[in-house]
């Protein structure tokens, strides 16, 4: 099994964390921690799931659905799959 490229993860970390900060007002460290500890991030780092295809806005939506409902699978992005 191959890994998700580090530069791709860095890009998603930066973009999703920026959205979390803008929408929820968390500090950068807290926002990063919330993202990195999420099921959404675990899914993003699994190369078999190919989550990067959703783009940063989609990943943020999935993370936000997880945060609100407790499961990333409640996101409209994942219900369509």
C-alpha positions in Angstrom: 0.0 0.0 0.0 1.4 3.4 -0.9 1.2 6.5 1.3 -0.5 9.8 0.6 2.2 12.2 -0.4 3.3 14.5 2.5 3.1 17.6 0.4 -0.6 16.8 -0.4 -1.3 16.3 3.3 0.4 19.6 4.1 -1.8 21.4 1.6 -5.0 19.9 3.0 -3.8 20.6 6.6 -3.3 24.2 5.7 -6.5 24.7 3.8 -8.8 22.8 6.1 -7.3 24.4 9.2 -7.7 27.9 7.7 -11.4 27.2 7.1 -11.8 25.9 10.7 -10.2 29.0 12.1 -12.2 31.3 9.9 -15.6 29.7 10.7 -15.1 28.7 14.3 -12.5 31.2 15.6 -10.2 28.6 17.0 -6.5 29.3 17.3 -4.2 27.7 14.8 -2.9 25.0 17.2 -6.3 24.0 18.4 -7.8 23.9 14.9 -4.9 21.8 13.7 -5.3 19.4 16.7 -9.1 19.1 16.0 -8.4 18.2 12.4 -5.5 15.8 13.0 -7.4 13.9 15.6 -10.5 13.5 13.5 -11.9 10.5 11.7 -11.9 12.7 8.6 -8.1 13.1 8.8 -7.7 9.3 9.3 -9.7 8.8 6.1 -7.8 11.5 4.3 -4.5 9.7 5.1 -5.7 6.4 3.9 -4.6 6.2 0.2 -7.2 3.6 -0.6 -10.0 6.1 0.1 -8.7 8.7 -2.3 -10.4 11.5 -0.2 -8.2 14.2 -1.8 -10.5 14.0 -4.8 -13.1 16.0 -2.8 -10.8 19.1 -2.5 -10.2 21.2 0.6 -13.8 22.5 0.7 -15.2 18.9 0.6 -12.8 17.7 3.3 -13.8 20.7 5.4 -17.5 19.8 4.9 -16.8 16.2 5.9 -14.8 17.3 9.0 -17.6 19.7 9.9 -20.3 17.0 9.5 -18.2 14.8 11.8 -17.9 17.6 14.3 -21.6 18.3 14.3 -23.1 14.8 14.0 -20.3 12.6 15.3 -19.6 10.8 12.0 -18.0 12.0 8.8 -20.3 9.6 6.9 -23.1 12.0 7.5 -21.5 14.5 5.0 -23.3 14.9 1.7 -20.0 14.2 0.1 -19.9 10.7 1.5 -23.6 9.9 1.2 -23.2 10.3 -2.5 -20.5 7.7 -2.8 
